[in-house]
Amino acid sequence: MSFLNKLFGSKEQENKPVNQDETKELLEQGNENENENELVEDTNNKNPELESTINLESLGDLITISSGPVGVSSGSTATDFYVYEWFIKETGEVFYVGKGRGNRHKAFHEKAYEAEKIREMYDTDVRFVRKDLTEDEAVELESQEMTRILNETNDRLTNRIIPFFTKRGNGYDRSGNTPSFQFEKAPTLYVNEIEEHYYNLKPQLFDEVNLKDLKAPVFLNWSIDEQVNTIYGGNVEKYLGETKNLLSKNGSKILKSQYAKSTTAWIYISDESVTKYNLVQKNALDRIGRKIPAYHLIDVWKFLKDNIGEFPPVPTTAEPINLNPTHNRVALEEIKNLYDVSKGFKEGIPYWEEGNKERKNGNLERAIELFDLARYNGYEAPALYRSYTMAFRKLKDYDNEIAIIDEAIERSQTTEGGVNESFILEIKERREKALLLKKKKEGIN
């Protein structure tokens, strides 16, 4: 979503909380994502309370930002609404602002995961900002109060949605004690302000690399966009390619499934939060009965260079291939809403959603028709291209799979809002596999 990246940079990536939906996803990952021939899919969690927000998909994550007041009016004509704050008695810190009527102020808030954790850990209370409001007045006051807190205090709000143009973010920003990124230096597993302040969590180092644990590693490629220029000098593919080549030379087998029983290590290309790291380690313990050593790519790269030798050269030119994709996709210049990302998202995503249902049900040709319509209407999220590639892979239509991957790479690299490095790395690996399968299918050595 280039216009959002242009406005906000990558701050939304830092502000993603670990909530109940995210926890459930991490602890109950589906079998489809465990298939090494499939890519992890974007999820589209809908919240009826946020209907006035813009929902954007990127790399499997749902980013939600407010397009105005953070609340949504249901059209009620009642005049007994109120705005309330939850605060810690000992310090007076406000950690959640809400609106409601009746007993809403003391009810359990299922979607306010962090706020409920704080209520359980601390002696908290509630106070009312104002009572006897219309719903529209409550919606407006809720936003004003959140803006006041974020502009005039140091309190860390756990509200996931905050108003525009506040002087600082909510408590989901990385803590100030998180070390900054440095060239060729592994980052830390970070914590956000809420986790550090309320739960006393601290940033952690990745594990120290051990050669015996590099026999069957899995590379974890999540969000790396901010780190590419600083840690990797703008060339993450160099470090990734050299590391994989030297691992292969050393007899290592690179696996695809994060929770394969034979996995010996996870190699993170990016950093990660301590909370998510603990969740995936718990998942590993539940699934395969043990925790997995977690390394960072830079540390592995340095270790291999120091202990094994010089890296084999990484090929710089791709082998020419003859592609003959047969399809009904319109040319890029004929796509509707090509320069209106928001409108393209709105008009295209229904076709992608329906197409993804058809794909999962095995109706691959119909799914591709719907993906073509989503694309034609201007939908360009990574989710669309992932879905395309999975459908073509099932059909063993490698020409079309490679062709749509090439388009995805081209569009990702030319976006005005910045390059989606994570997606490009992911989709390029997909391309290499498709090329090998095409050669095998055609009997080419």
C-alpha positions in Angstrom: 0.0 0.0 0.0 2.4 2.7 -1.3 0.5 5.8 -0.2 0.5 4.6 3.4 4.1 3.8 3.4 4.8 7.3 2.0 2.8 8.9 4.7 3.8 6.8 7.7 7.0 5.0 6.7 7.0 1.6 8.5 5.7 2.6 11.9 2.7 0.4 11.5 4.9 -2.6 11.4 6.4 -1.7 14.7 3.0 -1.1 16.4 1.5 -4.5 15.7 0.4 -5.9 19.1 0.3 -9.6 20.0 -3.4 -10.0 20.6 -5.7 -13.0 21.1 -6.2 -13.5 17.4 -2.5 -13.4 16.8 -1.8 -15.7 19.6 -4.3 -18.2 18.4 -2.9 -18.0 14.9 0.7 -18.7 16.1 -0.4 -21.6 18.4 -2.8 -23.2 15.9 -1.2 -22.8 12.5 -3.0 -24.7 9.8 -1.7 -27.7 7.9 -1.9 -25.7 4.7 1.0 -23.4 5.8 3.0 -26.5 6.8 3.1 -27.7 3.2 6.5 -26.8 1.8 4.9 -26.2 -1.6 2.6 -23.6 -0.1 3.3 -20.0 1.0 1.9 -18.6 4.3 -1.3 -16.8 3.5 -2.5 -13.4 4.5 -5.4 -13.4 7.0 -8.3 -11.0 6.8 -9.7 -10.7 10.3 -12.8 -8.4 10.3 -13.8 -6.4 13.2 -17.4 -4.9 13.0 -16.4 -2.2 15.4 -13.9 -0.8 13.0 -16.0 -0.5 9.8 -14.9 3.1 9.2 -11.2 2.2 9.1 -9.0 1.3 6.2 -7.9 -2.3 6.3 -4.7 -3.1 4.4 -3.0 -6.4 3.9 0.8 -6.8 3.8 2.8 -10.0 4.3 0.2 -11.8 6.2 -0.5 -9.0 8.6 -3.6 -6.8 9.0 -2.7 -3.2 9.5 -5.6 -1.0 10.8 -5.4 2.7 11.0 -8.0 5.3 11.8 -9.4 7.5 9.1 -11.0 9.8 11.6 -12.3 9.3 15.1 -11.3 5.9 16.5 -14.8 4.8 17.3 -17.8 4.0 15.1 -21.3 5.2 15.6 -24.0 2.6 15.3 -26.7 5.2 14.8 -28.2 4.9 18.3 -30.3 7.8 19.5 -29.7 7.1 23.1 -28.2 9.9 25.3 -26.7 7.8 28.1 -23.3 7.0 26.5 -20.1 7.8 28.4 -16.3 7.8 27.9 -14.3 6.0 30.5 -10.7 5.3 31.4 -9.1 2.3 33.1 -6.1 3.3 35.3 -3.7 1.8 37.8 -4.5 2.9 41.3 -1.0 3.1 42.6 0.4 5.2 39.8 -2.7 6.8 38.3 -1.5 5.7 34.8 -4.3 5.4 32.2 -3.9 2.3 30.1 -7.2 2.1 28.2 -9.8 4.6 27.0 -13.2 3.5 25.8 -16.8 4.5 25.2 -20.0 2.7 26.1 -23.2 2.6 28.0 -24.7 0.4 30.8 -22.0 -1.8 32.4 -19.5 -1.6 29.5 -16.9 0.2 31.7 -16.6 -2.9 34.0 -17.2 -5.7 31.5 -14.5 -8.0 30.2 -13.1 -6.7 26.9 -12.3 -9.8 24.9 -10.5 -7.8 22.1 -8.6 -5.5 24.5 -6.1 -8.3 25.3 -3.3 -6.2 26.8 -5.7 -4.1 28.8 -7.2 -7.2 30.4 -3.7 -8.6 31.2 -3.0 -5.3 33.1 -6.3 -5.5 34.9 -5.4 -9.0 36.0 -1.9 -8.1 37.2 -2.5 -4.7 38.9 -5.0 -3.1 41.2 -7.0 -1.0 38.7 -10.0 1.2 38.7 -12.2 3.1 36.3 -13.2 6.8 36.0 -15.6 8.6 33.7 -14.4 11.4 31.5 -18.0 12.4 30.9 -21.4 10.9 31.0 -24.9 11.5 29.4 -23.6 11.8 25.9 -25.0 11.0 22.5 -23.1 8.3 20.7 -21.6 10.7 18.3 -20.4 12.9 21.2 -18.9 9.8 22.9 -17.1 8.8 19.7 -15.6 12.3 19.4 -14.7 12.7 23.0 -13.0 9.2 23.1 -10.6 10.4 20.3 -10.0 13.7 22.0 -9.1 12.0 25.3 -6.8 9.6 23.7 -5.1 12.5 21.8 -4.7 14.4 25.1 -3.1 11.4 26.9 -0.7 10.7 24.0 0.2 14.4 23.6 0.4 15.5 27.3 1.4 12.5 29.4 3.7 9.5 29.3 1.0 7.0 29.9 1.1 4.0 27.6 -2.3 3.2 26.0 -3.2 -0.3 25.1 -5.8 0.8 22.6 -4.9 -0.7 19.2 -6.4 2.2 17.2 -5.3 5.7 17.9 -6.2 9.1 16.3 -4.1 10.6 13.6 -1.6 13.3 14.4 -0.8 12.5 18.0 2.8 13.4 19.1 3.6 9.8 19.8 2.3 6.3 19.2 0.5 4.1 21.7 2.2 1.6 23.9 3.0 -0.8 21.0 6.0 1.3 19.9 9.3 -0.5 20.5 10.7 0.4 23.9 13.4 3.1 24.1 15.8 0.5 25.4 15.8 -1.4 22.1 19.2 -1.1 20.5 19.2 0.6 17.1 20.1 -1.3 13.9 23.7 -1.4 12.9 25.5 -2.6 9.8 26.4 -6.3 9.9 25.3 -6.6 13.5 22.4 -8.9 14.6 19.5 -7.0 16.2 17.8 -8.0 19.4 14.5 -9.6 20.0 12.6 -6.5 21.0 9.8 -5.6 23.4 7.3 -2.8 23.1 6.6 -0.1 25.7 3.7 -2.0 27.2 5.6 -5.2 27.7 8.6 -3.4 29.2 6.7 -1.0 31.4 3.9 -3.2 32.7 5.3 -6.8 32.4 9.0 -6.0 33.0 10.1 -7.8 29.8 13.5 -6.9 28.4 15.1 -7.2 24.9 16.9 -10.5 24.4 19.9 -11.6 22.3 19.6 -14.3 19.6 21.3 -17.6 20.5 25.0 -18.1 20.0 25.6 -20.0 16.8 26.6 -23.7 17.1 27.8 -25.6 14.1 25.9 -28.8 15.0 22.6 -26.9 14.9 23.1 -25.8 11.3 22.5 -29.3 9.8 18.8 -28.7 9.1 17.9 -25.0 9.6 14.8 -23.1 8.6 15.0 -19.5 7.4 12.3 -17.3 8.9 11.5 -14.4 6.6 9.0 -12.1 8.3 9.1 -8.3 8.3 12.6 -7.0 7.4 11.8 -3.8 5.4 13.3 -1.3 7.9 16.5 -3.4 8.4 17.5 -3.9 4.8 19.4 -0.7 4.3 21.0 -0.6 7.8 21.9 -4.2 8.7 22.4 -5.5 5.2 23.6 -2.4 3.4 20.6 -2.6 1.0 21.7 -6.1 -0.2 20.0 -8.7 2.0 20.1 -11.2 -0.9 23.9 -11.2 -0.9 24.0 -12.3 2.8 21.2 -14.8 2.3 22.7 -16.3 -0.8 26.2 -16.6 0.6 24.9 -18.2 3.7 22.8 -20.7 1.9 25.6 -21.6 -0.4 28.1 -22.2 2.4 25.5 -24.2 4.3 25.0 -26.4 1.3 28.7 -26.8 0.8 28.9 -27.9 4.5 26.3 -30.6 3.9 23.4 -28.8 5.6 19.8 -29.3 4.4 17.7 -26.2 4.4 14.1 -27.1 5.4 10.9 -25.2 4.7 8.6 -26.2 7.6 9.3 -24.2 10.8 8.1 -27.1 12.9 9.5 -30.1 11.1 10.7 -32.7 13.5 14.2 -32.7 12.0 14.6 -28.9 12.3 17.9 -28.0 14.1 17.7 -24.2 14.1 15.7 -21.2 13.1 17.6 -18.5 11.2 15.8 -15.1 11.4 16.4 -12.8 8.5 14.7 -10.0 10.5 14.4 -9.2 14.2 11.3 -10.3 16.2 9.5 -9.4 19.4 10.2 -11.3 22.5 6.5 -12.1 22.9 6.2 -13.6 19.5 9.5 -15.5 19.9 8.2 -17.0 23.2 4.9 -18.0 21.4 6.6 -19.8 18.6 9.0 -21.6 21.0 5.9 -22.7 23.0 4.4 -23.9 19.7 7.6 -25.9 19.0 7.5 -27.4 22.4 3.9 -28.5 22.0 4.4 -29.8 18.4 7.8 -31.5 18.5 8.6 -31.7 22.2 11.6 -29.3 22.2 12.6 -25.7 21.8 14.6 -24.7 18.7 17.9 -22.7 18.7 17.2 -19.2 17.2 19.9 -17.5 15.3 20.1 -14.3 13.2 21.3 -14.5 9.6 24.1 -12.0 10.2 25.5 -14.1 13.1 25.3 -17.3 11.0 26.9 -15.5 8.1 29.8 -14.4 10.2 30.2 -17.8 11.9 30.4 -19.7 8.6 32.9 -17.3 7.2 35.1 -17.5 10.3 34.9 -21.2 10.8 34.4 -22.8 7.4 36.0 -20.5 4.8 35.2 -18.2 2.0 31.7 -18.1 0.6 31.1 -19.8 -2.8 30.1 -17.1 -5.3 26.4 -16.3 -5.7 25.3 -16.4 -9.3 24.6 -12.9 -10.5 22.7 -13.7 -13.7 19.7 -15.9 -14.0 19.6 -18.6 -16.6 17.3 -17.6 -19.5 14.1 -19.7 -19.7 11.5 -20.0 -22.3 8.1 -19.1 -20.8 4.8 -19.6 -22.7 2.1 -18.6 -20.2 -1.5 -18.8 -21.5 -3.9 -16.6 -19.6 -6.6 -14.0 -19.7 -5.0 -11.3 -17.6 -5.1 -7.8 -18.9 -1.8 -5.9 -19.4 -0.7 -3.8 -16.5 -1.5 -0.5 -18.2 -5.1 -1.7 -18.6 -5.7 -2.3 -14.9 -8.5 -0.1 -13.4 -7.5 2.1 -10.4 -3.9 1.5 -11.2 -3.0 4.8 -9.5 -5.7 4.8 -6.9 -4.6 2.2 -4.3 -7.5 2.8 -1.9 -10.1 2.4 -4.6 -8.4 -0.6 -6.1 -8.3 -2.3 -2.7 -12.0 -1.6 -2.1 -13.1 -2.8 -5.6 -10.7 -5.7 -5.9 -10.6 -7.4 -2.6 -14.1 -9.0 -2.8 -12.9 -10.9 -5.9 -9.8 -12.1 -4.1 -11.7 -13.2 -1.1 -14.1 -15.2 -3.2 -11.3 -16.6 -5.3 -9.4 -17.7 -2.3 -12.4 -19.7 -1.1 -12.7 -21.4 -4.5 -8.9 -22.2 -4.4 -9.2 -23.8 -1.0 -12.2 -25.8 -2.2 -10.1 -27.1 -5.2 -11.9 -25.0 -7.8 -8.6 -23.7 -9.2 -9.6 -22.5 -12.6 -12.5 -20.5 -11.1 -10.2 -19.2 -8.4 -7.8 -17.9 -11.1 -10.7 -16.2 -12.9 -11.6 -14.3 -9.7 -8.0 -13.4 -9.0 -7.8 -11.9 -12.6 -10.9 -9.8 -11.7 -9.3 -8.7 -8.4 -6.2 -7.7 -10.3 -8.1 -5.9 -13.0 -10.0 -3.9 -10.4 -6.7 -2.7 -8.9 -6.0 -5.1 -6.0 -2.3 -5.5 -5.8 -1.5 -6.8 -2.2 1.0 -9.7 -1.7 -2.0 -11.8 -0.8 -3.2 -11.8 -4.4 0.1 -12.9 -5.8 0.5 -15.6 -3.1 -2.9 -16.9 -4.0 -2.1 -16.9 -7.8 1.1 -18.9 -7.2 -0.5 -21.5 -5.0 -3.2 -22.1 -7.6 -0.8 -22.3 -10.5 1.5 -24.6 -8.5 -1.4 -27.0 -7.8 -2.2 -27.0 -11.5 1.5 -27.6 -12.3 1.3 -24.5 -14.5 4.8 -23.4 -13.9 4.9 -21.0 -16.8 2.1 -18.9 -15.4 3.4 -19.2 -11.9 6.8 -17.8 -12.9 5.2 -15.1 -15.0 2.9 -13.9 -12.2 5.9 -13.9 -9.8 7.9 -11.8 -12.2 5.0 -9.3 -12.3 4.8 -9.3 -8.5 8.5 -8.6 -8.2 8.3 -5.8 -10.8 5.3 -4.1 -9.0 6.9 -4.5 -5.6 10.1 -2.9 -6.7 8.5 0.1 -8.4 6.1 1.0 -5.6 6.4 4.7 -4.6 6.1 3.9 -0.9 9.2 1.7 -0.6 10.1 -1.9 -1.5 8.5 -4.8 0.3 11.8 -6.7 0.8 10.2 -9.5 2.8 7.8 -10.3 0.1 10.4 -10.1 -2.7 12.7 -12.5 -0.9 9.8 -14.9 -0.3 8.5 -14.7 -3.9 12.0 -15.1 -5.4 12.4 -18.4 -3.5 9.1 -19.5 -4.8 10.3 -18.6 -8.4 13.4 -20.8 -8.0 11.3 -23.7 -6.9 8.9 -23.2 -9.8 11.8 -23.1 -12.2 13.2 -26.4 -10.9 9.8 -28.0 -11.2 9.4 -26.7 -14.8 12.8 -28.1 -15.8 11.9 -31.4 -14.2 8.6 -31.5 -15.9 10.2 -30.8 -19.3 13.1 -33.2 -18.7 15.7 -30.5 -18.7 18.9 -31.1 -16.6 
